[in-house]
Structure formats: structure tokens, C-alpha cells
């Protein structure tokens, strides 16, 4: 068991050093943008508007609370429990390899990194929203968002691939369990959500197709703008 654990640790380091950083200022800028929160604000604004438009007041607050609780649980399990429990240094803070890591603009993150809060939070939200909307394009784009955010953390050297993988699994589990709880509560709050919406105007979970498409377009535009913002950041240096 000990030998297997040591092998996994070595593999984690080797994968990190393969993925971490590059000689490209462009990709440094792109990854810095992806890992930020502000670039995804349009997605959250559109999501907020969709929830208001497609829910009663009670179901809106329940849905909003469920999403917020999903993020809170993911973050607390990752940062409040796992990081202080396992005390695994981030690559950028590990005295054995920290000087082998390529960093961007001096960013090294906090002391411990197992498990990744970014991975847990983004995958938790992606799973919950995929179950909520039941739209293939939205599901794919939400998982792309979670994957890009997670990959950027390895590129920036603040997480090992193992931190990301375990954060991803944790987020997926919490997102799925929270949706099961949310669906159970929703039955007593909004009975209309229990029926299959026959009209082509709605998804199977009762959300306007046009509204869901707006979220899809917003995500696609955000992905398209990220490289341009990355180039702009490079030019600002």
C-alpha cells in the first residue's frame, strides 16, 4: 500500500511538471483569465435572470439557495476539512519542488492544496445545473467550464492533478446529492415541476428553451472572448 501511494505521488509530480506552465505569455494570460471569477460574471448574471423568469418566487429562492449551498458545501469540504486535514502543500509552496514550478505574475496561492476548491466548486455547480436544465448544449458547456477552470490550476502550478481529480469527484458527488435533495423539496414548493412539459417551448424540467439557449450563447461568447482578453493582458505587461 505504501509503495502504491509513493508511486501515485511520483506520478502526480511528473504529470504536474508536464502540464504546468509554458514559454508562451499568451497562454499565461489565457489561463490567468480562465482561473479568475470576473470573466464568468455574464454567465452568472444570465443564470440569475433565467431562474427569476422561469420560477415562482418560492421556487426561485429554493433554487438559488440550493446552488449557493452546493458551492458552500463544496468549498467547505475542500478548504474547511480536506486542506487542514491532509496538509498537502501546493506545488508552489512545496519546498522540494516549488522552484521547479512555472508561476504567473508571482501567484502561488495558499499553503495547502488538497483538494482543489476550484475543481470542487465548478464541478458541483456544473452537475447541479446540468440536472436542473436537462439541456445537452448547456451540460457540455458547463463541464467545459469546469474542466478549463480545473486545468488552469495545474497550468498555474497551484494544484497537482491529484488535487484536481479528487476535487472533481467531490464536487460531482455533492452537486448530484444536492440536486436530489432540491428535487424532493421542489415537489412540495412547485408541483408544476413534477410534470413533463410537452410543449417544444420548454425543456423537460420546465425552463424556456429560448432562455436556456441564451445561457448557451453567453457561454460560447465568453469562451470566444477569453483568448482576446489573454492577448490584451499580454499587451499590458
C-alpha positions in Angstrom: 0.0 0.0 0.0 2.8 2.4 0.9 4.6 1.6 -2.4 1.4 2.3 -4.3 1.0 5.6 -2.5 4.5 6.7 -3.3 4.1 5.7 -6.9 0.9 7.8 -7.2 2.7 10.8 -5.6 5.6 10.5 -8.1 3.1 10.2 -11.0 1.3 13.3 -9.7 4.5 15.3 -9.7 5.5 14.1 -13.2 2.1 14.9 -14.6 2.2 18.3 -13.0 5.6 19.2 -14.4 4.4 18.1 -17.9 1.3 20.3 -17.7 2.5 23.3 -15.6 3.4 26.5 -17.4 4.8 27.2 -20.9 7.1 29.7 -22.6 4.0 31.5 -24.0 2.9 34.8 -22.5 -0.3 34.4 -24.4 -1.2 31.1 -22.7 -0.2 32.6 -19.4 -2.7 35.4 -19.9 -5.4 33.0 -21.1 -5.0 30.7 -18.0 -4.9 33.7 -15.7 -8.3 34.9 -17.2 -9.9 31.4 -17.0 -9.0 30.9 -13.4 -10.5 34.3 -12.4 -14.0 34.8 -11.3 -14.9 38.1 -13.1 -14.7 36.7 -16.6 -17.6 34.3 -15.8 -19.9 37.0 -14.3 -22.0 37.3 -17.5 -22.8 33.6 -17.1 -23.9 34.1 -13.6 -26.0 37.2 -14.5 -27.8 35.3 -17.3 -28.4 32.3 -15.0 -29.9 34.6 -12.3 -32.3 36.1 -14.8 -33.3 32.7 -16.1 -34.1 31.5 -12.6 -36.2 34.6 -12.0 -38.1 34.3 -15.3 -38.8 30.6 -15.0 -39.8 30.1 -11.4 -42.3 31.3 -8.9 -41.0 33.4 -6.0 -40.7 30.4 -3.7 -39.1 28.1 -6.2 -36.7 30.8 -7.3 -35.4 31.3 -3.7 -35.2 27.5 -3.3 -33.2 27.1 -6.5 -30.9 29.9 -5.6 -30.4 28.6 -2.1 -29.7 25.1 -3.5 -27.0 26.4 -5.8 -25.5 28.6 -3.1 -25.5 25.6 -0.7 -23.8 23.4 -3.3 -21.0 25.9 -3.7 -20.7 26.3 0.1 -20.6 22.6 0.8 -18.0 22.0 -1.9 -15.9 24.9 -0.6 -16.1 23.8 3.0 -15.3 20.2 2.3 -12.3 21.2 0.2 -11.0 24.2 2.2 -12.5 23.7 5.6 -12.0 19.9 6.0 -9.6 18.4 3.5 -6.9 21.0 3.2 -6.3 21.3 7.0 -6.7 17.6 7.5 -4.3 16.3 4.8 -1.9 19.4 4.9 -0.6 18.6 1.5 1.5 21.5 0.2 0.6 23.2 -3.1 3.3 22.6 -5.7 4.1 26.3 -5.5 4.5 26.1 -1.7 6.3 22.7 -1.5 9.9 23.2 -0.6 11.0 20.2 -2.6 9.7 21.3 -6.0 8.5 24.9 -5.6 11.5 26.3 -7.6 10.7 23.9 -10.5 7.3 25.3 -10.9 6.5 27.9 -13.5 4.4 30.6 -11.9 2.5 33.5 -13.5 2.8 37.1 -12.1 4.1 35.7 -8.8 0.9 33.9 -8.0 1.5 31.0 -5.6 -1.9 30.5 -3.8 -2.4 29.4 -0.2 -0.2 26.9 1.7 -2.2 23.7 1.2 -3.9 22.4 -2.0 -5.6 19.0 -1.4 -8.3 19.0 -2.5 -8.9 21.8 -5.1 -11.7 24.2 -4.2 -11.9 25.4 -7.8 -12.4 21.9 -9.1 -15.0 21.0 -6.4 -16.9 24.2 -6.8 -17.1 24.3 -10.6 -17.9 20.6 -11.0 -20.5 20.8 -8.2 -22.3 23.7 -10.0 -21.9 22.0 -13.4 -23.5 18.8 -12.2 -26.4 20.7 -10.4 -27.1 22.9 -13.4 -26.9 20.0 -15.9 -29.6 18.2 -13.8 -31.6 21.4 -13.5 -31.8 22.3 -17.1 -31.5 18.9 -18.8 -30.1 20.6 -21.9 -27.3 18.8 -23.7 -25.6 22.1 -25.0 -25.7 23.7 -21.6 -24.4 20.5 -19.9 -21.5 20.2 -22.3 -20.5 23.9 -21.9 -20.8 23.8 -18.2 -18.5 20.8 -18.0 -16.1 22.5 -20.3 -16.1 25.5 -17.9 -15.3 23.2 -15.0 -12.6 21.4 -16.9 -11.0 24.6 -18.1 -11.1 26.1 -14.6 -9.5 23.0 -13.2 -6.9 22.7 -15.9 -5.8 26.3 -15.4 -5.0 25.5 -11.7 -2.5 22.8 -12.8 -1.1 25.1 -15.5 -0.5 27.9 -12.9 1.2 25.4 -10.7 -1.1 25.8 -7.7 -2.5 22.2 -7.8 -1.4 18.7 -8.5 -3.5 16.7 -11.0 -4.5 14.5 -8.0 -5.8 17.6 -6.2 -8.0 18.4 -9.2 -9.2 14.8 -9.7 -10.3 14.4 -6.1 -11.9 17.9 -6.1 -13.8 17.0 -9.3 -15.1 13.7 -7.7 -16.1 15.6 -4.5 -17.9 18.3 -6.5 -19.7 15.9 -8.7 -21.0 13.9 -5.7 -22.1 17.0 -3.8 -23.7 18.5 -6.9 -25.7 15.3 -7.5 -26.8 14.8 -3.9 -27.8 18.4 -3.6 -29.9 18.1 -6.7 -31.7 15.0 -5.4 -32.5 17.0 -2.2 -33.6 20.0 -4.2 -35.9 18.0 -6.4 -37.5 16.4 -3.4 -38.1 19.8 -1.8 -39.3 21.3 -5.1 -42.2 18.8 -5.3 -43.8 20.5 -2.3 -43.0 24.0 -3.4 -43.9 23.9 -7.1 -46.0 21.0 -8.3 -45.7 22.0 -11.9 -42.1 20.9 -11.9 -43.2 17.3 -11.5 -44.9 17.1 -14.9 -43.3 16.5 -18.2 -43.5 19.7 -20.3 -45.0 18.6 -23.7 -44.6 21.9 -25.4 -41.5 22.4 -27.5 -41.1 25.8 -25.9 -39.8 24.2 -22.7 -37.2 21.8 -21.5 -38.3 18.6 -19.7 -37.8 20.4 -16.4 -39.9 23.4 -17.3 -37.4 26.0 -18.4 -38.0 28.1 -21.6 -35.8 26.7 -24.4 -35.0 30.3 -25.6 -33.8 31.2 -22.1 -31.6 28.1 -22.0 -30.2 29.0 -25.5 -29.3 32.4 -24.1 -27.2 30.8 -21.5 -25.6 28.6 -24.2 -24.8 31.7 -26.3 -23.4 33.6 -23.3 -21.0 30.7 -22.5 -19.9 30.4 -26.1 -19.2 34.2 -26.3 -17.3 34.0 -23.1 -15.1 31.2 -24.4 -14.5 33.2 -27.6 -13.5 36.3 -25.7 -11.1 34.7 -23.3 -8.2 34.5 -25.9 -8.7 38.1 -26.8 -8.6 39.1 -23.2 -5.5 37.0 -22.8 -3.8 38.9 -25.7 -4.8 42.2 -24.1 -3.3 41.2 -20.8 0.0 40.2 -22.6 0.0 43.7 -24.2 -0.5 45.3 -20.8 2.8 43.8 -19.5 
